[in-house]
Amino acid sequence: MKISGGSRRWWSLGALALSLLALGFDLTILNVALATLSADLDAGTSELQWIVDSYVLVFAALLLPAGLLGDRFGRKRLLLLGMAVFGLASLGGALAGGPAEVIVARAFMGVGAGIMMPLSMSILPSIFPPAERTRAVAIWSASMALGLPLGPLLGGWLLEHFWWGSIFLINVPVVAVGAVAVAVLLPESRDTSAPRLDVVGTLLSVSGLTGLVYGITEGPADGWSDPVIIGSIGAGLVLLIAFVRWERRLAQPMMDVGLFRDPAFTWAVIAGTLGTVVMAGALFVLPQYLQVVQGNGVFDTGLRLIPMLLGLMAGGLATERLTGRTGHKPLIVTGLFLLAAGLGWGALTDVHDTYSSTAMWLSVLGVGVGLTMIPAMDVVLSRLPDDQAGRGSGLVQTLRQTGAALGIAGLGSLLSVVYRDRVELGGLPAEAAGRARDSIGGAAAVAERLGDARLLASAQDAYVHGMNAALAVCALAALVVALLLWIFQPPPERARTAADSPESDHEHVAS
């Protein structure tokens, strides 16, 4: 259905944007607080990765079933449920007493977010006509981006004046206000012909993702030849393959793999997923660099992330103005090349570089993310059949967030391997050496306690080398995807023709 009245339509979008603001807060407040959590909770690199990944993993696992349930029982109703779970879990995280409790709270926050994200996205086609959808997608995407710069600033102030739990507590009032706005302004929408929840498929996807991410996260600590690590990664891959095969046998699958027969949809999903991976990876490695290597406080670290986030917003504004003239493909390709350039520039970082150099490559990176992700998501929404808005949005968000989880795990593991290989621990007591080897935050704490400037310098140098390796891998991935998309994605004219053709619609619905 389409809502009559332009003002009500845009106020409804405002309600959706407010509901996503808390997710943006949560992402950047946590990443800026990683060094604080490492010190105050005595959390190592592996625990820090699980504080991040427990959220993303559960989030990704629930996106598909949440989208399907929203189609069947009502998207607004499920969205309000997700907001309630997210708010209560945030309260639990604020009251946690150790890393394990924070990880559990973050997992339940992932439950709430996994319900919120696909349903907020799937509502857009029901309230906006195609002519207004690009602007709506840009605002929807920018709503989370707005939380990204505000989150570190507010979080930095909270961490400097209150205890670490306040970074989770701040989500509660934001979610409460957003829930009221959603309840009052959003219409209900559903598709009563949607299939029932696929229990077998859900179990296969959840267990497969858990095994894969666990293996990648724990590999550097336990060793890649460890039988548990090999078994975990292998079992995860087997279960995910079984999930895809299971879904292909169903008449009404939870994940419609037939959507990927459309190259415009497929390459847009790949580009959007890469943008998410880069954003998540950068926000994992950058705060510790800005704090421990460049010596900034938590609040100042938040300020220094703003060039990337302003660049993202600038890319979104450019997308809205240029899409009608160029189509989506040239913008996405340009964004990917800018991503590669910004990441490649960042991969040349020296331990003695000033912040001015960092700010410049962060700005380029941000513009690249904006020019990549917003037009990519616009293409995805335009290619989804109306009766698969929830399931299709859930599929897209699952791929994006799974990519983010694996990206954080993989990049974190790469950084950890390089860091541990280069940090010099000679002469340190065994306990101190173990803590310094585990993370740069631990090394900084040990160096301060022992007055060991040599250890701090070695840890900073090792971390920068690890960060550069992670950024270089992301740059290479962005360059490869840009070239492949340039070659294989249909040009704008062919993509529009395919989208408007009855055969394409029939193919999607029948898949």
LUMROSE-181121 format. One line per field, with one value per residue (C-alpha): residue number from 1; x negated, y negated, z negated. Coordinates in steps of 0.1 Angstrom, whole numbers, plus 2048, in hexadecimal, padded with zeros to 3 digits. Layout:
// LUMROSE-181121
lumse <- c(NUM; ...)
east <- c(X; ...)
north <- c(Y; ...)
up <- c(Z; ...)
***
This chain:
// LUMROSE-181121
lumse <- c(1; 2; 3; 4; 5; 6; 7; 8; 9; 10; 11; 12; 13; 14; 15; 16; 17; 18; 19; 20; 21; 22; 23; 24; 25; 26; 27; 28; 29; 30; 31; 32; 33; 34; 35; 36; 37; 38; 39; 40; 41; 42; 43; 44; 45; 46; 47; 48; 49; 50; 51; 52; 53; 54; 55; 56; 57; 58; 59; 60; 61; 62; 63; 64; 65; 66; 67; 68; 69; 70; 71; 72; 73; 74; 75; 76; 77; 78; 79; 80; 81; 82; 83; 84; 85; 86; 87; 88; 89; 90; 91; 92; 93; 94; 95; 96; 97; 98; 99; 100; 101; 102; 103; 104; 105; 106; 107; 108; 109; 110; 111; 112; 113; 114; 115; 116; 117; 118; 119; 120; 121; 122; 123; 124; 125; 126; 127; 128; 129; 130; 131; 132; 133; 134; 135; 136; 137; 138; 139; 140; 141; 142; 143; 144; 145; 146; 147; 148; 149; 150; 151; 152; 153; 154; 155; 156; 157; 158; 159; 160; 161; 162; 163; 164; 165; 166; 167; 168; 169; 170; 171; 172; 173; 174; 175; 176; 177; 178; 179; 180; 181; 182; 183; 184; 185; 186; 187; 188; 189; 190; 191; 192; 193; 194; 195; 196; 197; 198; 199; 200; 201; 202; 203; 204; 205; 206; 207; 208; 209; 210; 211; 212; 213; 214; 215; 216; 217; 218; 219; 220; 221; 222; 223; 224; 225; 226; 227; 228; 229; 230; 231; 232; 233; 234; 235; 236; 237; 238; 239; 240; 241; 242; 243; 244; 245; 246; 247; 248; 249; 250; 251; 252; 253; 254; 255; 256; 257; 258; 259; 260; 261; 262; 263; 264; 265; 266; 267; 268; 269; 270; 271; 272; 273; 274; 275; 276; 277; 278; 279; 280; 281; 282; 283; 284; 285; 286; 287; 288; 289; 290; 291; 292; 293; 294; 295; 296; 297; 298; 299; 300; 301; 302; 303; 304; 305; 306; 307; 308; 309; 310; 311; 312; 313; 314; 315; 316; 317; 318; 319; 320; 321; 322; 323; 324; 325; 326; 327; 328; 329; 330; 331; 332; 333; 334; 335; 336; 337; 338; 339; 340; 341; 342; 343; 344; 345; 346; 347; 348; 349; 350; 351; 352; 353; 354; 355; 356; 357; 358; 359; 360; 361; 362; 363; 364; 365; 366; 367; 368; 369; 370; 371; 372; 373; 374; 375; 376; 377; 378; 379; 380; 381; 382; 383; 384; 385; 386; 387; 388; 389; 390; 391; 392; 393; 394; 395; 396; 397; 398; 399; 400; 401; 402; 403; 404; 405; 406; 407; 408; 409; 410; 411; 412; 413; 414; 415; 416; 417; 418; 419; 420; 421; 422; 423; 424; 425; 426; 427; 428; 429; 430; 431; 432; 433; 434; 435; 436; 437; 438; 439; 440; 441; 442; 443; 444; 445; 446; 447; 448; 449; 450; 451; 452; 453; 454; 455; 456; 457; 458; 459; 460; 461; 462; 463; 464; 465; 466; 467; 468; 469; 470; 471; 472; 473; 474; 475; 476; 477; 478; 479; 480; 481; 482; 483; 484; 485; 486; 487; 488; 489; 490; 491; 492; 493; 494; 495; 496; 497; 498; 499; 500; 501; 502; 503; 504; 505; 506; 507; 508; 509; 510; 511)
east <- c(800; 7F6; 7FD; 810; 802; 7DE; 7D8; 7E4; 7CE; 7AF; 7B8; 7BA; 797; 78C; 79A; 786; 767; 76A; 76D; 74C; 73B; 736; 725; 70C; 706; 6FF; 6E7; 6CF; 6D2; 6C7; 6A9; 69D; 6A0; 68C; 66C; 680; 691; 66F; 661; 680; 68C; 66A; 677; 65E; 65F; 674; 68D; 68F; 696; 6B2; 6C1; 6C4; 6CB; 6E5; 6FB; 6F5; 6F7; 719; 724; 71B; 72B; 74D; 750; 75F; 779; 781; 789; 79F; 7B2; 7B7; 7C6; 7DD; 7E8; 7E2; 7C2; 7CB; 7D4; 7B3; 79F; 7AD; 7A5; 781; 77D; 78A; 770; 754; 75C; 75E; 73E; 72D; 738; 729; 708; 706; 709; 6F1; 6D4; 6BB; 6B2; 6C8; 6E7; 6E0; 6DE; 700; 710; 702; 710; 733; 72E; 726; 748; 75A; 745; 74A; 76F; 76D; 756; 768; 78B; 782; 773; 790; 7A9; 799; 7A8; 7CB; 7CB; 7B6; 7BB; 79D; 798; 791; 780; 75C; 760; 772; 756; 73C; 74E; 753; 72E; 723; 738; 71F; 702; 70F; 70C; 6E8; 6D9; 6F0; 6EA; 6C5; 6C8; 6E4; 6D3; 6B2; 6C1; 6D3; 6B3; 6A0; 6BB; 6CC; 6C5; 6C2; 6E6; 6F4; 6EB; 707; 71F; 721; 733; 751; 761; 759; 76B; 788; 78E; 78A; 7A3; 7BE; 7B8; 7BA; 7DA; 7EB; 7DF; 7D8; 7F4; 7F6; 7ED; 7EB; 7ED; 804; 7F9; 7D5; 7C9; 7C6; 7A6; 78C; 780; 767; 758; 756; 743; 72B; 723; 71F; 708; 6F4; 6ED; 6E4; 6CB; 6BB; 6B7; 6AB; 68F; 684; 684; 672; 659; 63D; 63F; 642; 62F; 63D; 632; 646; 65F; 67B; 675; 673; 693; 6A6; 69E; 6A4; 6C5; 6D1; 6CA; 6DC; 6FA; 6FD; 6FB; 716; 72B; 729; 731; 74E; 75D; 75B; 771; 78E; 7AB; 7AC; 788; 77D; 760; 76A; 749; 75B; 757; 732; 73A; 73E; 71B; 726; 732; 714; 6F9; 70C; 70C; 6E7; 6DF; 6F5; 6E6; 6C2; 6CB; 6D8; 6B9; 6A2; 6B6; 6B7; 692; 687; 69C; 68C; 667; 668; 672; 655; 63D; 64A; 64A; 62B; 614; 61E; 625; 649; 663; 684; 697; 67B; 67B; 6A0; 699; 67D; 695; 6AC; 69A; 6A3; 6C7; 6CA; 6BC; 6D7; 6F2; 6E3; 6E3; 708; 711; 6FD; 710; 732; 728; 715; 72A; 743; 727; 70F; 722; 716; 6FA; 6E1; 6E6; 6E0; 6C1; 6B4; 6BB; 6A8; 68A; 68A; 68C; 66D; 65B; 664; 65B; 63B; 631; 639; 624; 605; 609; 5E9; 5E8; 5DC; 5F7; 60B; 631; 634; 628; 641; 65E; 658; 659; 676; 68A; 683; 68D; 6AE; 6B8; 6B0; 6C7; 6E3; 6E0; 6DF; 6F9; 716; 71B; 714; 731; 747; 741; 748; 76A; 774; 76E; 781; 7A4; 7BF; 7C9; 7A6; 79D; 797; 786; 771; 766; 75E; 748; 735; 72F; 725; 70A; 6FE; 6FD; 6EE; 6D3; 6CE; 6CA; 6B2; 6A0; 69B; 690; 679; 669; 666; 655; 63D; 635; 630; 618; 603; 603; 5F9; 5DD; 5CE; 5D2; 5B2; 5B7; 594; 58C; 5B1; 5C0; 5D5; 5F7; 5EE; 5E1; 601; 617; 601; 602; 628; 630; 621; 637; 628; 605; 60C; 618; 5F9; 5E1; 5F1; 5EF; 5CB; 5C0; 5B4; 5B4; 5A3; 5C0; 5DA; 5C6; 5C4; 5E9; 5F2; 5DC; 5EA; 60E; 609; 5FA; 618; 631; 61F; 622; 647; 64D; 638; 64E; 66D; 65F; 657; 67A; 68A; 675; 67D; 6A2; 6A2; 692; 6AA; 6C9; 6BD; 6BB; 6D8; 6F4; 70E; 70C; 728; 73D; 73D; 742; 761; 76F; 76A; 77A; 799; 79E; 7BA; 7A3; 78C; 7A8; 7B6; 793; 78F; 7B1; 7AE; 78B)
north <- c(800; 7DC; 7C2; 7A3; 782; 778; 76B; 78B; 79F; 78B; 78A; 7B0; 7B1; 79B; 7B5; 7D0; 7BB; 7B5; 7DB; 7E0; 7C4; 7DA; 7F4; 7DA; 7CF; 7F2; 7FA; 7DD; 7D8; 7FC; 7FA; 7D9; 7EA; 809; 7FD; 7F3; 815; 826; 814; 813; 836; 846; 851; 85E; 85B; 87B; 86F; 84D; 85E; 872; 853; 846; 867; 875; 858; 85B; 881; 883; 864; 875; 896; 887; 870; 88A; 898; 875; 869; 887; 883; 85E; 867; 880; 870; 84A; 836; 81A; 833; 846; 825; 81A; 83C; 839; 816; 823; 83F; 828; 80F; 829; 83A; 818; 814; 836; 82D; 80E; 823; 83F; 848; 857; 85F; 87F; 86C; 850; 86A; 879; 857; 84E; 86F; 865; 842; 854; 865; 844; 835; 853; 84D; 827; 825; 839; 82E; 809; 80E; 823; 808; 7EF; 7FD; 7FE; 7D8; 7C9; 7CA; 7D1; 7AC; 7A4; 7C5; 7B9; 79C; 7B3; 7CC; 7B1; 7A3; 7C7; 7CE; 7AC; 7B1; 7CC; 7B7; 79A; 7B0; 7B9; 796; 78D; 7AE; 7AA; 786; 78E; 7AF; 79E; 784; 7A0; 7B5; 796; 78E; 7AF; 7D4; 7E9; 7F7; 7D5; 7DC; 7F6; 7E3; 7C7; 7DD; 7E1; 7BE; 7BC; 7DD; 7D3; 7B3; 7C5; 7E0; 7C6; 7B5; 7D6; 7DF; 7BE; 7B7; 7D8; 7EB; 811; 825; 84B; 866; 881; 899; 89A; 8BD; 8CA; 8C8; 8E1; 8F1; 908; 8EC; 8D5; 8EF; 8F6; 8D1; 8C8; 8E6; 8E2; 8BD; 8C4; 8DF; 8CA; 8AA; 8BC; 8CE; 8AE; 89A; 8B3; 8BF; 8A6; 8AF; 8D5; 8DA; 8E1; 905; 90B; 927; 913; 8F5; 90B; 91E; 8FE; 8ED; 90D; 914; 8F0; 8F2; 914; 908; 8E8; 8FC; 914; 8F5; 8E9; 90B; 90F; 8ED; 8F6; 914; 900; 8F2; 8D3; 8CF; 8B8; 8AE; 8AB; 8B3; 8AC; 887; 88C; 895; 86F; 861; 83E; 84A; 861; 847; 82D; 845; 84C; 827; 81F; 83C; 831; 80E; 81C; 832; 814; 7FE; 818; 821; 7FD; 7F5; 813; 80B; 7E4; 7DB; 7EE; 7DE; 7BC; 7C1; 7D6; 7CD; 7A8; 7A2; 795; 797; 7A9; 789; 77C; 79E; 799; 777; 785; 79F; 783; 77E; 7A1; 79D; 77B; 78A; 7A5; 78B; 777; 796; 79B; 778; 77C; 79C; 78B; 76F; 785; 7A5; 796; 78B; 7A9; 7C6; 7DB; 7EF; 7D2; 7C6; 7E8; 7EE; 7CB; 7D2; 7F2; 7E2; 7C7; 7E2; 7F3; 7D1; 7C7; 7E9; 7EB; 7C9; 7D4; 7F4; 7DE; 7D0; 7CB; 7CC; 7A8; 79A; 77C; 77C; 765; 782; 799; 781; 77E; 7A3; 7A7; 78D; 79F; 7C0; 7B1; 7A2; 7C4; 7D6; 7BE; 7C0; 7E6; 7F0; 7D8; 7DE; 803; 805; 7F1; 80A; 827; 818; 811; 835; 846; 852; 841; 861; 868; 847; 855; 875; 864; 848; 863; 875; 856; 84B; 86F; 86F; 84C; 853; 875; 865; 84C; 868; 87B; 85B; 851; 874; 878; 855; 857; 879; 86B; 84D; 863; 87A; 85D; 84C; 86B; 872; 850; 844; 848; 858; 861; 85D; 85A; 870; 88C; 87D; 85B; 869; 87D; 85E; 848; 863; 866; 842; 81F; 813; 82D; 823; 7FF; 807; 81D; 802; 7E7; 7FD; 807; 7E6; 7F8; 7E0; 7FA; 812; 7F6; 7EC; 810; 816; 7F7; 800; 824; 818; 7FF; 81B; 831; 816; 80F; 833; 834; 813; 821; 840; 82B; 814; 832; 840; 81E; 81C; 83F; 83A; 819; 828; 846; 831; 81A; 838; 84D; 838; 82E; 809; 7F2; 7F5; 81B; 81D; 806; 81A; 83B; 82C; 821; 840; 858; 876; 869; 864; 887; 896; 886; 891; 8B4; 8B9)
up <- c(800; 805; 7EB; 7F7; 7ED; 7F2; 7CE; 7BD; 7D4; 7CA; 7A5; 7A7; 7B5; 799; 780; 792; 792; 76C; 766; 779; 767; 748; 75E; 76B; 747; 73C; 758; 754; 72E; 72A; 742; 733; 710; 719; 709; 6EA; 6E8; 6ED; 6CE; 6B7; 6BE; 6C5; 6E7; 700; 726; 72A; 710; 720; 742; 732; 721; 745; 757; 73F; 748; 76D; 76F; 75E; 772; 793; 789; 781; 79F; 7B6; 79E; 791; 7B4; 7BB; 79A; 7A2; 7C4; 7B4; 792; 797; 79C; 784; 768; 76C; 76E; 74C; 73D; 74A; 73B; 719; 719; 724; 708; 6EC; 6F8; 6F8; 6D4; 6CC; 6DC; 6C7; 6A8; 6B2; 69C; 6B4; 6D8; 6D9; 6CD; 6E6; 702; 6F7; 6F6; 718; 726; 71A; 728; 749; 746; 744; 760; 776; 774; 778; 797; 7B2; 7A7; 7A9; 7CB; 7D8; 7CE; 7E6; 807; 7F7; 7EF; 80A; 830; 846; 84E; 829; 820; 826; 80E; 7F5; 7F6; 7F2; 7D3; 7C6; 7CA; 7BD; 79D; 791; 79E; 789; 76A; 774; 76E; 752; 740; 73B; 730; 717; 70D; 708; 6F1; 6DE; 6DA; 6CD; 6B3; 6AB; 6AA; 6CA; 6C7; 6D0; 6F5; 6F5; 6DF; 6F8; 710; 6F9; 6FC; 721; 728; 712; 725; 746; 73C; 734; 755; 768; 755; 75E; 781; 793; 7A5; 7A1; 7C0; 7C6; 7E0; 7D3; 7EF; 7E1; 7D8; 7B4; 7A1; 7AE; 78E; 79F; 7B4; 796; 782; 79F; 7A5; 780; 778; 799; 792; 76E; 777; 793; 77F; 760; 774; 785; 764; 74F; 76A; 761; 73C; 73E; 75F; 782; 780; 75F; 765; 755; 76C; 78B; 780; 778; 799; 7AD; 79B; 7A0; 7C6; 7C9; 7B5; 7CB; 7EB; 7DD; 7D5; 7F9; 807; 7EF; 7F9; 81E; 818; 808; 81C; 806; 7F9; 7DD; 7F3; 818; 82A; 84B; 844; 84C; 870; 875; 87A; 871; 84F; 84A; 850; 83C; 81E; 822; 823; 805; 7F2; 7F9; 7ED; 7CD; 7C8; 7CD; 7B6; 79A; 79E; 79E; 77F; 76D; 774; 775; 751; 741; 75A; 752; 72C; 725; 742; 748; 723; 724; 709; 70F; 717; 72F; 740; 748; 756; 76C; 77C; 789; 7AA; 7B5; 7AA; 7BA; 7DA; 7D9; 7D6; 7F3; 808; 800; 80A; 82A; 832; 82F; 847; 861; 863; 87B; 893; 891; 884; 867; 876; 87D; 85A; 84A; 85F; 856; 831; 832; 843; 828; 80E; 81C; 81D; 7FA; 7EC; 800; 7F3; 7CF; 7D4; 7D8; 7B5; 7A1; 77B; 77B; 792; 786; 785; 7A3; 7BA; 7A9; 7AD; 7D2; 7DA; 7C2; 7D6; 7F7; 7E7; 7DB; 7FC; 80C; 7F3; 7F9; 81F; 81D; 803; 809; 82F; 82A; 810; 827; 843; 82C; 820; 844; 84E; 832; 83A; 825; 814; 808; 7F9; 7D6; 7E1; 7FC; 7E4; 7CA; 7E4; 7EE; 7CA; 7C1; 7DC; 7D2; 7AD; 7B1; 7C6; 7AA; 790; 7A6; 7AF; 78B; 782; 7A0; 79E; 778; 77C; 796; 781; 762; 775; 782; 760; 74C; 765; 763; 73F; 72B; 708; 6FE; 6D9; 6CE; 6B2; 6C1; 6B5; 6C2; 6E3; 6E8; 6E3; 6FA; 715; 712; 71D; 721; 705; 6EE; 6FA; 6F3; 6D0; 6C9; 6D7; 6C1; 6A2; 6A8; 6B7; 6D6; 6F3; 709; 706; 70E; 72D; 738; 733; 746; 763; 763; 762; 77F; 794; 78C; 794; 7B5; 7BF; 7B8; 7CC; 7E9; 7EB; 7EB; 806; 81C; 817; 821; 840; 84B; 846; 858; 877; 876; 872; 88D; 8A5; 89B; 88C; 8A7; 8B1; 8A4; 8C4; 8C3; 89E; 8A0; 8BD; 8AA; 88B; 89F; 8B3; 8A9; 8AE; 893; 87B; 882; 87E; 85B; 84F; 85C; 84E)
***
